[in-house]
Amino acid sequence: MKKIILKYDKSIKEEEFNELFQAALNYGIFNIFVDETYKDKISAVERIDVYSENVDDNPNFLVLNEPNADVLKNAIEKANKENYFIGGSFQLSNKEDEKKIIKIAKTFPDLSFIIAKATDWKIIPFENLIAELSTEDVLLYADVDSVDDAKLLLKTLERGVDGVIFKPKDANEILDMKTITGGTNKLELTTGEIINIKEVPKADRVCVDTSSLLQPGEGMLVGSTAKGFVLVHAEVFDSEFVNSRPFRVNAGDVSAYILVPSYDEEGNIKTRTNYLSELKAGEDVIVSDVNGNIRIVTVGRVKIETRPMLLINLKCKRDEVEIPINIILQNAETIRVVKEDLTATSVVDLKKGDKILVNIGPGATHFGTTIKETIIEK
């Protein structure tokens, strides 16, 4: 889990601070960078991990501003005796700053964390720090000015920084930050048994091309109704006749639902549905692996073309209740689903009685959101 450290200082009015601090607690964020303005209010909450540049604040984490080697040596010795952690905060403006940070991290293995704030260039300096410090036992935090910068640096070199320090302007920014630093999310996958396969001579199918490379075992969850969704595998396999398209899922017909992300009030990922025909570049969709681990990817392009299709009818059970699931997929060798033995199998090789991976859906939805209402889909 990536760490969020929220910063409050005298530039924030008291009324705003009360709202922002309460929002942080509501969203489960307990790492706070304080100065003398609100230290008493913050320290009064037992769950808070306090970051401060002043040792008199009794912080859990003491932050030293641009410390040299002598300062660090003495501070670490004192911290070890008095049972708190030491970190250094540094400007990252040029190559010399980058070298200094790396040298300090490698020289002082007892240093718990490093905070870096980039001025002009951001990506390249942080890429270098992430790479150099990946083998060191020190956490790298980025001091950022916006949620967009946080999102960027948390994913740089795939590994990303270990956390961000951020001064929020409103509660929505705290929720956005909580959302992008969320941990691993998972959906429950089960198997559905194929009970019928029928040719559909002509229909409009949708290829969802993402801005990410998908991996073997990954795909998107698609279904003709909100009762359930089939794991449609990404086109990651080469064949004699066609090259792989590892960014693509040939997902189904235009009327089908696809699972896309939404977020609850605590920033946790939830799901809702979109029609495949509604997707467009820049929107997010959910990608799941065969174990139900999900990640969010961005749509780069949507291709809709007329092709021969197959209607696949399945049945599965939850709490002894039989649930029908349907999907219409292009009738071609390159379109695959995942069988119960976790092999990606072409739809042209499927037969009645085969079992494939599915996610049982919520049932009724209204504009993609689950509702408790009697809706019949068949």
TAQUI-V314096 format. One line per field, one symbol per residue. ss: DSSP state (a for helix, b for strand, c for the rest). phi: phi as a letter, one per 20 degrees, with the letter a starting at -180 (. if undefined). psi: psi as a letter, one per 20 degrees, with the letter a starting at -180 (. if undefined). A space follows every 50 residues. Layout:
ss = ???
phi = ???
psi = ???
This chain:
ss = ccbbbbbccccccaaaaaaaaaaaaaccccbbbcccccaaaaacccccbb bbccaaacccbbbbbcccaaaaaaaaaaaaaaccbbbbbbbbccaaaaaa aaaaaaacccccbbbbbbccccaaaaaaaaaaacccccbbbbbbccaaaa aaacccccccccbbbbccccaaaaaaaaaaccccbbcccbbbbbbbbbbb bbbbbbbbbbcccccccbbbbbbbbccbbbbbbcbcccccccccbccbbb bbbcccbbbbbbbcccccbbbbbbbaaacccccbbbbbbcccbbbbbbbb bbbbbbbbbbbbbbbbbbccbbbbbbbbbbcccccbbbbccccbbbaaac ccccbbbbbbccccbbccbbcccccccc
phi = .feddedcbffeffffggfffffgffemdcdcedcffcffffffefffee dbedffflffcedeelfeffffgffffffffdmcddbddcfcdbffffff fffffeedfefebcdcceeefdffgfgffgffefeeebedddeddbffff gfffdglmfmfercdbefebffffffffffdfefdbdedcddefdaccfd gbbeddededeceedgndadecbfcefacefeffeedfbfdbffcfedce eqefefecfceccefenffccbdcfgfefbgnedcedcefenfdbdcdfe acddbebfcceddccbcclmefceccbdcfebffecddffemeecfffdf bgnfdcfbdfefnfcclndfcebfcdcb
psi = pqppopppaiipqgggggghghggghjkojopoqaigjhggghiohipop pqiohiilqhopopolqagggggghhgghhhjlrqprqpqqnhahhgghg gggghhhniiphqpppoqffpgggghggggghihjqmqpoqpoqirhggg hghiipkggrrirqppoqhrhhhgggghgijqapqqqpqaqpppiqpppo hproqppoprjqpqqpiqaqoqqhrjhrppopqqmipqrhiqqqmiiqon harhiqqqprqrqaijjqpaqaqqqhiiqrpiqqrppqaijipqrpqpph qpppqpqqrppoprqrqpljpppqpqqoqpnqhipqrprijjpopqhiiq rpiqprprppaicpqolippqnqoppp.
